[in-house]
């Protein structure tokens, strides 16, 4: 099965796992997905993640995070830039997600970072997704 948009697939799997109340999910690993997972962990949206290997395939295992009354830390995630329609912004074009309640994840020349970090660093880039 060839995926045209592995990042959208990753986000969809997270969304579906949260709706099904799973504790963890496995996705085929890639450096970009690992970076996205790192940011989600740093920002407190997931409990943890790790690289594992299953049947010779590298997988990224993501441990989802739920609050005390079982509500998910992630309310929703949305793919912004798609293979068919890339979305790039300059450092002044990075907008706040949900009035500052969410984060945007960008790929920049300085690596993968949140919109807040990118503004601070003074770099723009491609908006991969928004999480809130």
C-alpha angles and dihedrals in degrees: 000000000000117000120211092194114027092173093057088048090052092050092046091051090051091048092049093046091052092050089050090047094237119168095216143005136200124220130175105272128245133160092247093051090048089053091049089049090049091055093046088053094046091050092048099247096120130031097227147319137208141181114247136169125232123179090343092306120115111233132187109224112204121195110208123220127226130184128238094275091045098260114144120250088226113063093182143333128211131195109229107175113046130184089253095046117025117198117209127177135189118231090268093051097062105115129198117260116233091347092306096313094105137042135234120215117216136183107224135172085262093055136266113329145147122273089250092055091045091053090049092048091045096236134126129203146145115322105227099180148328124236129193 
